[in-house]
Amino acid sequence: MNKTELVERIAVSADISKTNAARILDAFTETVAATMANGDKLSLIGFGTFETRQRNARIGRNPQTGKEINIPAANVPVFKAGKALKDAVN
């Protein structure tokens, strides 16, 4: 499923226009990104939790040359599925 298909499904299930559904989806994704950029966690009970985790700096290898390269530390986004979502998938 892509964004267009998701917007269509949201519009049908919420009985709203596709334009409004697209605006709601955009607002949701922007809010999640901004929350995570601030280092905060966003929990949706039953669905899951969006958060960031610190990945430490490490030494890797260039697979073409075998030369060692330094990989800097980074914050990475993480999603942990909630119980209701896990149950719905299984």
C-alpha positions in Angstrom: 0.0 0.0 0.0 1.3 3.5 -0.9 0.3 6.9 0.5 -2.4 7.5 -2.1 -4.1 4.2 -1.3 -3.8 4.9 2.4 -5.4 8.3 1.9 -8.3 6.7 0.0 -8.9 4.2 2.8 -8.8 6.8 5.5 -11.3 9.0 3.5 -13.7 6.1 3.1 -13.5 4.8 6.7 -13.8 8.3 8.2 -16.3 9.5 5.6 -14.3 12.6 4.7 -12.8 13.9 1.5 -9.5 12.7 0.2 -8.1 16.2 0.5 -8.9 16.3 4.2 -7.6 12.7 4.7 -4.3 13.7 3.0 -4.0 16.8 5.3 -4.6 14.6 8.4 -2.1 12.0 7.3 0.5 14.7 6.6 -0.2 16.4 10.0 0.3 13.0 11.7 3.6 12.2 10.0 4.9 15.7 10.6 3.9 15.5 14.3 5.6 12.1 14.7 8.8 13.4 13.0 8.9 16.5 15.1 8.3 14.6 18.3 11.1 12.2 17.5 13.4 15.0 16.4 13.0 16.5 19.9 14.1 13.2 21.4 10.6 12.5 22.8 8.6 9.3 22.6 5.1 9.0 21.1 3.0 6.2 22.4 -0.3 5.1 20.8 -1.8 2.5 23.2 -2.5 -0.7 21.4 -0.8 0.4 18.2 2.8 1.1 19.1 5.5 3.4 20.2 7.7 5.7 18.1 11.0 6.8 19.6 14.7 7.4 18.8 17.7 5.5 20.0 21.3 6.5 20.0 23.6 4.4 17.8 27.2 4.5 18.9 30.1 5.4 16.6 31.8 2.4 15.2 34.4 1.2 12.6 33.1 -0.5 9.5 34.6 -1.8 6.3 34.1 -0.6 2.7 32.9 -3.9 1.0 34.6 -3.0 -2.3 38.0 -2.1 -1.0 38.1 -3.7 2.5 39.4 -0.4 3.9 38.2 0.6 7.4 35.9 3.6 7.6 34.6 5.5 10.6 30.8 5.4 11.0 29.7 8.4 13.1 27.2 8.1 16.0 23.6 8.8 15.0 20.0 8.9 16.4 17.9 6.4 14.6 14.1 6.1 14.6 12.5 3.0 16.1 8.9 1.7 16.1 7.9 -0.9 18.6 4.5 -2.5 17.8 1.9 -2.7 20.5 0.1 -5.9 21.6 -3.2 -5.1 19.7 -1.2 -4.5 16.5 0.7 -7.7 17.0 -2.5 -9.6 17.6 -4.2 -8.1 14.6 -1.3 -9.2 12.3 -1.2 -12.8 13.7 
